[in-house]
Amino acid sequence: MNTIKITTPLLLCLSTLLLCSFSSGLFPTILGYADEVILVFALLILTLNFFTSKKKSRFFFLLWIYLIYSLINSAASRFNPNLFYAFLQALIHMKLFVVAYVSVGLFLASKSGVKIVKNLYFTFIVLFALGIIANYIFGASWNNLLSSEPIQYRYGFIRPAGYFGHYAPNSYFFSIVLITLFMLSTKSLTIDKSVQIRKFYLLILIDFLAAYPLTVRKGLFMIIPYGLYILSLLNPTKRTVFSICASAFIAGFIFFISDSDIFLDTVSNINNFFTDDHAYIRGLIVYYGFSLFSEFFPLGVGNGLYGTYFSNMNLSVYDYVGLNVEALTSQTGALLGVYDSGISAFIAESGFIGLVLATLIIKEFFNYNKRNLDPYNYKVFKIITYFALILSITEPVWQNGFFTTFYTSSLLYIYTKNYRYKINGVWRKTNSMQVSPTLNQETKSAEAP
């Protein structure tokens, strides 16, 4: 970002916007569109950098191929989508990766990046903790203060509004921050494999126990990318031993909780993703999403028409698949539950070609972080990113403002620890060069910022 001379003020501006997004549940009437503002801000920075840098960003190039495709795809749709809404929805689909990509570029170009990011990150942690504590001190009164939704209980706990005004973001934040701090908060500069294995089992217990007071099971999916990370550290023989031990532990753990409400609810919800013989709206949206993907292969139905916010403006696809839209509509006219989808909504709207383009964008996002992170911190990056990809099967985390804020702040915190840890005392082979001042330069830093 050498053409932008005010990178530190821009990073401060981004941090302020992230704080606004983080607080949007507390002040919805004032900060309700903070995440959209962040997306516009990121897109402006990305565009300016592309047209002023000698080396052009492949990420930007791929993003615009996808956006242009979304217009062509929508124009060809039989459901008559609004092209403006289609374009906006296509951009929103990539929100997580656009915001995170630009944020990393601003961090790398700022001399004060470490201090800014750490202050922001630990402010988030404190605010989250205070919100949860206040929720369990004041109970339903706190929920009534922050949320307009009816009071709900699960597993004997009130579903906490926390600092965000809704229960799902609590689990998002807890899971991402837990794994990030789990892997980076250590006094030792050497990452020991045996310690990481012990942490893996501890993480399973913490995530399971936290699912009760947070009343959300999403954090348990973190076990998958963390387990894959442990496998990547081991040689083939030890990998087999760990796989057997981990499988036995998880199987025993599942047997132990097999009669619990949390396990039975989870199994029931998973089963509902494979049939339309039920009333579970998230399961129906996922089921019909994959059905539309197959029926309208390879283009999809058009962006902004299924499982996303702008589908509220055109209900024709819901009528087409036979969903009872009246039963899904609130008193304010907004759809209920249909936005709680992820990749199923994306592939229904964008089709196979859109999925291929999104895969290329995400792959370039991975390559960019691989070029700028040391091997250990790149593994931490992969864990939180794979977590986002796994959640996207049923959750709209790519488009979700809260999740984008949590993910981006955690990724930036990972960068504050870059080139500080060694795996079992040795560095892997890597090129040690200066950090790039641009978003798209393929360089690394040998020193911590």
DRENDREN-756902 format. One line per 4 residues: number of its first residue (from 1); their letters; for each residue x, y, z of C-alpha. Coordinates in steps of 0.5 Angstrom, whole numbers, m for minus. Layout:
NUM> A> X:Y:Z; ...
REM end
This chain:
1> MNTI> 0:0:0; 6:5:m2; 1:9:m6; m3:11:1
5> KITT> 1:15:5; m4:15:11; m4:7:13; m4:8:21
9> PLLL> m10:13:20; m13:8:16; m12:3:21; m15:7:26
13> CLST> m21:8:22; m22:1:21; m21:m1:28; m26:4:30
17> LLLC> m31:1:25; m30:m6:28; m31:m3:35; m38:0:32
21> SFSS> m39:m7:29; m38:m10:35; m42:m5:39; m48:m5:34
25> GLFP> m52:m10:38; m52:m5:44; m53:1:40; m57:m2:34
29> TILG> m61:4:32; m54:8:31; m49:3:29; m54:m2:26
33> YADE> m50:m1:19; m43:m1:21; m41:m8:18; m44:m5:11
37> VILV> m40:1:12; m34:m3:14; m35:m7:7; m35:0:3
41> FALL> m29:2:7; m25:m4:5; m27:m4:m2; m25:3:m3
45> ILTL> m18:2:0; m18:m5:m5; m20:m1:m11; m15:5:m10
49> NFFT> m9:0:m8; m11:m4:m15; m11:3:m19; m5:6:m16
53> SKKK> 0:0:m15; 5:m3:m20; 4:m10:m18; m4:m12:m19
57> SRFF> m8:m16:m14; m10:m22:m16; m15:m22:m10; m18:m16:m13
61> FLLW> m18:m19:m20; m22:m25:m18; m27:m21:m14; m29:m17:m20
65> IYLI> m30:m23:m24; m34:m26:m19; m38:m19:m18; m39:m19:m26
69> YSLI> m41:m26:m27; m46:m25:m21; m50:m19:m26; m50:m24:m32
73> NSAA> m52:m29:m28; m58:m25:m25; m60:m22:m32; m61:m29:m34
77> SRFN> m65:m32:m28; m72:m34:m30; m74:m30:m23; m73:m23:m25
81> PNLF> m68:m21:m19; m66:m14:m18; m59:m13:m21; m57:m8:m16
85> YAFL> m59:m12:m10; m56:m18:m14; m49:m14:m14; m50:m12:m7
89> QALI> m51:m19:m5; m45:m22:m9; m41:m17:m5; m44:m19:1
93> HMKL> m43:m26:0; m35:m24:0; m35:m20:6; m31:m24:11
97> FVVA> m25:m25:6; m25:m18:3; m25:m14:10; m20:m19:13
101> YVSV> m16:m18:6; m16:m11:7; m15:m11:14; m8:m15:14
105> GLFL> m6:m10:8; m7:m4:13; m4:m8:19; 3:m9:15
109> ASKS> 3:m2:12; 3:1:19; 8:2:24; 3:2:30
113> GVKI> m1:m4:28; 1:m8:33; m1:m3:39; m7:m1:35
117> VKNL> m9:m9:34; m8:m11:41; m11:m5:45; m17:m7:40
121> YFTF> m17:m14:41; m17:m14:49; m22:m9:49; m27:m14:45
125> IVLF> m25:m19:50; m27:m15:56; m33:m12:53; m35:m19:52
129> ALGI> m34:m22:59; m37:m16:62; m44:m17:57; m44:m25:59
133> IANY> m43:m23:67; m48:m18:67; m53:m23:63; m52:m28:69
137> IFGA> m53:m23:74; m59:m19:72; m62:m25:68; m68:m24:63
141> SWNN> m68:m16:65; m61:m16:61; m64:m19:55; m70:m15:55
145> LLSS> m66:m9:55; m62:m11:49; m66:m15:45; m73:m15:42
149> EPIQ> m74:m23:42; m78:m27:47; m74:m30:53; m71:m37:51
153> YRYG> m68:m42:55; m64:m48:53; m61:m54:57; m63:m50:64
157> FIRP> m60:m43:62; m63:m37:59; m60:m36:52; m56:m30:54
161> AGYF> m56:m23:49; m49:m22:52; m46:m15:49; m49:m17:42
165> GHYA> m56:m17:43; m57:m24:41; m54:m31:43; m51:m34:37
169> PNSY> m45:m28:37; m43:m30:44; m41:m37:41; m38:m34:35
173> FFSI> m33:m30:39; m32:m35:45; m30:m40:40; m25:m36:35
177> VLIT> m22:m32:41; m21:m38:45; m17:m42:40; m13:m36:38
181> LFML> m11:m35:45; m10:m42:46; m5:m43:41; m1:m36:42
185> STKS> m2:m34:49; 5:m38:52; 11:m35:55; 15:m41:51
189> LTID> 18:m39:44; 18:m46:42; 11:m50:41; 12:m57:43
193> KSVQ> 8:m62:40; 6:m66:46; 3:m60:49; m1:m58:43
197> IRKF> m4:m65:44; m6:m64:51; m9:m57:49; m13:m61:44
201> YLLI> m17:m65:49; m17:m59:54; m21:m55:48; m26:m61:47
205> LIDF> m28:m60:54; m28:m53:55; m32:m52:48; m37:m57:51
209> LAAY> m38:m54:58; m38:m47:55; m44:m49:50; m49:m50:56
213> PLTV> m48:m43:59; m48:m40:52; m53:m44:49; m50:m45:43
217> RKGL> m46:m51:40; m43:m48:34; m36:m48:38; m36:m55:38
221> FMII> m34:m55:30; m27:m52:32; m25:m59:34; m25:m61:27
225> PYGL> m19:m56:24; m16:m56:31; m15:m64:30; m13:m63:23
229> YILS> m8:m58:25; m5:m63:30; m4:m69:25; 0:m64:21
233> LLNP> 5:m63:26; 6:m71:27; 10:m76:23; 6:m82:19
237> TKRT> 7:m87:25; 5:m82:31; m1:m79:26; m4:m86:26
241> VFSI> m3:m87:34; m6:m80:35; m12:m81:30; m14:m88:34
245> CASA> m13:m84:41; m17:m78:39; m23:m82:36; m23:m87:42
249> FIAG> m23:m81:46; m29:m77:42; m33:m84:41; m33:m85:49
253> FIFF> m34:m77:50; m40:m78:45; m43:m84:49; m42:m81:55
257> ISDS> m47:m75:53; m51:m79:48; m57:m78:53; m56:m71:54
261> DIFL> m61:m65:51; m55:m62:47; m53:m69:44; m60:m71:42
265> DTVS> m62:m63:39; m55:m64:35; m57:m70:32; m64:m68:30
269> NINN> m62:m62:27; m57:m65:23; m62:m70:20; m67:m65:18
273> FFTD> m62:m62:13; m63:m68:9; m70:m68:8; m76:m63:8
277> DHAY> m81:m67:12; m80:m63:18; m81:m55:20; m74:m54:22
281> IRGL> m73:m48:18; m66:m48:18; m66:m55:15; m71:m53:10
285> IVYY> m67:m48:7; m61:m52:7; m64:m58:4; m68:m53:m2
289> GFSL> m61:m50:m3; m58:m56:m5; m64:m58:m9; m64:m51:m13
293> FSEF> m56:m52:m14; m57:m58:m17; m64:m56:m21; m61:m50:m24
297> FPLG> m54:m52:m25; m49:m49:m27; m52:m42:m26; m56:m42:m20
301> VGNG> m63:m38:m19; m59:m31:m18; m56:m27:m12; m61:m24:m7
305> LYGT> m67:m29:m9; m66:m35:m4; m63:m35:4; m61:m28:4
309> YFSN> m63:m21:6; m65:m19:m1; m69:m25:m2; m74:m21:2
313> MNLS> m76:m16:m4; m77:m22:m8; m81:m28:m6; m81:m32:m12
317> VYDY> m76:m37:m11; m79:m39:m4; m86:m40:m8; m82:m44:m13
321> VGLN> m80:m49:m8; m86:m49:m4; m84:m46:2; m90:m43:6
325> VEAL> m88:m36:6; m93:m33:10; m91:m38:16; m84:m35:15
329> TSQT> m86:m27:16; m86:m23:22; m91:m18:24; m86:m13:21
333> GALL> m86:m16:14; m79:m19:15; m77:m27:13; m76:m31:20
337> GVYD> m70:m36:20; m69:m36:12; m62:m32:13; m59:m37:18
341> SGIS> m56:m41:12; m49:m41:9; m46:m44:3; m53:m47:1
345> AFIA> m56:m40:0; m49:m38:m4; m49:m44:m8; m57:m44:m10
349> ESGF> m56:m36:m12; m49:m37:m15; m49:m44:m18; m43:m48:m19
353> IGLV> m40:m43:m23; m40:m38:m17; m38:m43:m13; m31:m44:m17
357> LATL> m30:m37:m17; m31:m36:m10; m26:m42:m9; m21:m38:m13
361> IIKE> m22:m32:m9; m21:m36:m2; m15:m40:m5; m12:m33:m6
365> FFNY> m14:m31:1; m10:m37:3; m4:m35:m1; m4:m28:1
369> NKRN> m3:m30:8; 2:m36:7; 6:m31:4; 6:m26:10
373> LDPY> 6:m31:16; 11:m35:19; 9:m43:19; 6:m43:26
377> NYKV> 2:m37:25; 0:m39:18; m3:m46:22; m7:m42:27
381> FKII> m10:m38:21; m12:m44:18; m15:m46:24; m20:m40:25
385> TYFA> m21:m40:17; m23:m47:17; m27:m46:22; m31:m41:18
389> LILS> m31:m45:12; m34:m51:16; m39:m46:20; m41:m44:13
393> ITEP> m45:m50:11; m51:m48:16; m49:m41:18; m48:m35:14
397> VWQN> m42:m33:17; m39:m30:11; m44:m25:11; m45:m24:18
401> GFFT> m42:m17:21; m41:m20:28; m37:m26:25; m33:m22:20
405> TFYT> m31:m17:26; m29:m23:31; m25:m26:25; m22:m20:23
409> SSLL> m19:m18:30; m17:m25:31; m13:m25:25; m10:m19:26
413> YIYT> m8:m21:33; m5:m27:30; 0:m22:26; 2:m19:32
417> KNYR> 5:m25:34; 8:m27:27; 15:m30:27; 16:m31:35
421> YKIN> 14:m38:35; 18:m44:33; 15:m51:32; 20:m56:37
425> GVWR> 25:m51:37; 26:m50:29; 24:m46:24; 21:m49:17
429> KTNS> 24:m47:11; 22:m40:9; 24:m33:6; 26:m28:10
433> MQVS> 24:m21:7; 21:m14:9; 14:m14:10; 10:m11:4
437> PTLN> 7:m4:4; 2:m6:m1; m4:m11:0; m1:m15:m6
441> QETK> 6:m16:m5; 9:m23:m4; 13:m22:2; 14:m24:9
445> SAEA> 17:m21:15; 23:m24:19; 22:m20:25; 16:m19:29
449> P> 13:m12:28
REM end
